[in-house]
């Protein structure tokens, strides 16, 4: 693969647009929901959804103390669309019981992290169901493809092999969990980053363009940030540091407090 950054950025955009052309044909006149956080991954998906899909509806889990709120405002202005904000505090014991059953049925651990991720998605899916949506798009998979987690900085010399392994393990668990939650509501999950041929091309990108060192600082998902920049997303979103969904939304903190777990 060429290491010419401009060529790689253009190819990634072309492949992603190709995925959205396919989604446009698949969804036809059906409206889709886009799960957003104001982070890099979901903002790219939101931008392309605006370009290709018929009146997409944007949904986000963000309470008063959410770290995502300023970035969601930026994204809303960029899209010139309202984002449906879901309060993470609205869950009940019944919701927790439902989620635990869903995870156990799929042989997924019911630890605090998995439960908080599932609960956040469950609340978004509840709203999507109310809105009559049959499909939800997310930015999932990007971290395992482009090197989004802090731990990847320890594998710089063998990063792509580590990413492929994580995609087949961690990434598959994430998809299994999220898909199971949505199926509970008769909603289909779509992760554009995980669709071929984009996935195959992205996994083969040289690792030094995923974890890019600039002025002694490692920038994670560097090549994807350049994609966002070329799509003219707000610079604050383009260069926003990674913050996991369960933390930025405060979902894990809220669930831990409810369950009486110290964190």
Buried (B, 14 or more C-beta within 10 A) or exposed (E): EEEEBEEBBEBBBEBBBEBBEEBBEEBEEEBBBBBBBBBBBBBBBBBBBBEBBEEBBBBBBBBEEBBBBEBBEBBBEBBEBEBBBBBBEEBEEEBBEBBBEBBEEBEBEBEBEBBBBBBBBBBBBBBBBEEEBBBBBBBBBBBBBBBBBEEBEEBBEEBBEBBBEBBEEEBBBBBBBBBBBBBBBEBBBBBBBBBEEBBEBBBEBBBEBBBBEEEEEBBBBBBBBBBBBBBEBBEEBBEBEBBBBBEBBBBBBBBBEBEEEEE
